[in-house]
Amino acid sequence: MRMFARCTAALLGMTAGALFLAPSAHGAPTLLSCEGQQTASYSPAMTNEKRTLTAKVEENYDCTLAPKDIRSGSGKASFKEQASCLVTAQPTPPDEIQYTWNSGKTSTVKFTVTDVKRAANGTTTVTSVGKVTGGPGKDSIATRVVVLPALDLAACSGEGVKSQKGPATLKFVGAP
């Protein structure tokens, strides 16, 4: 479901000139590392029938590695999607989301969903990668991973799934 892919949105940022805090697996410095959760609300509720939905996403993060002025942040977005409980999300065109940090600064990230995996237990892990296009962290690469719980199959067959909540991680990595 493309909506799941887009609903996994939220990244935290940092200033473009921030200090290198830790090396990533690819040699580029990790500028920001945060953990939190994402809540996605669907209107109308998602059912087994494919239809156009509006998904409203809220993400909240606490940062364990960040510049001294960023400790937490949040992002909100709204998307219209064709979706159903029966279709697994696929990579999507880029979407833009704005994150507001505890410092009052905002960062804009243009994300593309790059990987969607549904586990045997029904959970869906959505990985999005993009570029920070404005604000703290500008020009760094953002990666967001959201794990959405298994869908309630009875609800999918009836009244529909109105919302989902799952853990999310967010990282900004600087250029090598």
N, C-alpha and C positions, 0 to 999 in steps of 0.2 A: 504494500500500500504506500503510495507516494506520500500520503499525508503523514504516515508514521515517520517517514524519512524527514520530512520538514518539521515535524513536531519535536524532533530531537535537536532542537536548536538552543544554544546559549553558550556564549563564550565570554570569558573575562579578559580584560586587557591591561596594558601597562604602557608607560611612556615609551616613545620610539627611542629615546636616548638612554633607556634604563641600563643598569649594570647587568652584566652576564651573571646569572645566579647559579646555574648548574648546566653541565653538558647533557645533551640529549643523546639518544642512541646513534644518531647520524652525525654527531660532532657539533651540531648547532646548539647554542645555549638555550636552555629552557628559561623563558622569561617569566612565566606565570603558570602555576599549577593549582587547580581548584577542584573541590568536590562539593556536590550538592544534590539537588533533585529537580526533576521537571514534572510539571502537571500539564496535561493536555485535556481540554474540554472540547467536545464535538457537538455541533448543532447543524442539522438534526443529529440525533444519536446514530452511531455507526452500527449497521446491521449486516446480515449476510448479503443483502442486495447492494450492488454497486450504485452509488449516487453521489451527487455533489454535496460536500460538507464544508462547514467552516470550522477550522481547528484553531482554537486559541491556546497559546502555549505560554507558560510562566516558568522561569528557571531562577533558582536561587543558589548561590555558591558561597562557600567559605574557602579562602585561599591559604594553602600551607607554604607556598613559595611564591613570592610576589615582591614588587618594589615596596618600599616602606610605607607609601601612602595608600596602598590598596590591600585591604584585608577581606573584602567581600564585595559581591555585586549581584545584579539581577538583570534579566532580560525578558521582554515580552514580544510576542509576534502573533499575527493572525494570518491564516492561509485558507484559500479555497482549494479543495482537492476533490478528485474522483476517488472514492475509497469504499472498501467493504471489509468485513471481518475475515473474508476468505482469501484475500489477495495479500501476498507478502510485499512489503515496500521494496521499491527498486531505486537505484540511483536517480537523482533528480537534477533539473537545471538549478543554477545558483539562486539562493534566496538571501536577502539582506536582513540582518537583525541588529538592533542597537542594545548595548549593555550599559547600564549605569552602575558606577562603582561607588563605594562608601565615601570616596573623596569628592564626589560630585561630578567627576569627569565622566565622559561617555566615549565608548569605542563602537565603531561600526564594523561588522564582519560580513563578508559575502561568502556563504557556505554552499558547498555542493555535497550531497549525500554520496559517499563513495562505497559504502558496504552495508548490507542489511543481512542479518543472519537470524533465522528462527531456530531455536534449540528444541530438542525433543520434549522438553517440559513446557513448551509453548511461549517462553519468553522471547522477545525480539530485541536484538542488539543492533543499534543504528550508529554508524560512524560517519561523521561529517568532517570535511576538511575544507578550509578556505583561507582567504587572505584578510587581514585586518586592513580596512581601507581608510579608516579615519580614527583620530583620537589616540589615547594611550595604546601602544603596541603597533602603531601603523607600520605596515610593510612586513610584519611578522606572519607566520603561518599558524592558523588556529585549528585545533582538533577538538571535536566534541564527541563523546561517546555516551549514549543513553541506553539503558536497559529497561524496556517496557514489560510489564507483567503479562502473563498469558491472559488472553481475552476470555471473558465469561461466555461460554458457548450457548448457554440458555438465554442470556441477554441478547446475544447476537441473533438468535432465532426469533426473539420476541421484541421487546421494547427497545433494544439496542444498548450499546455501550456509550454512556454519556461522558466518561472521563477515564483517564489512566494517570498513574503516578509512578515514577521510577527514579533510581539513582542516576546521576549524571556526573561526568568529569569534563574538565575544560583545561586545555593547555595552549599557551602561546609559545612558539619556538622562533627564535631569531634566525636571520640568514647566516649561513656558515661563513 
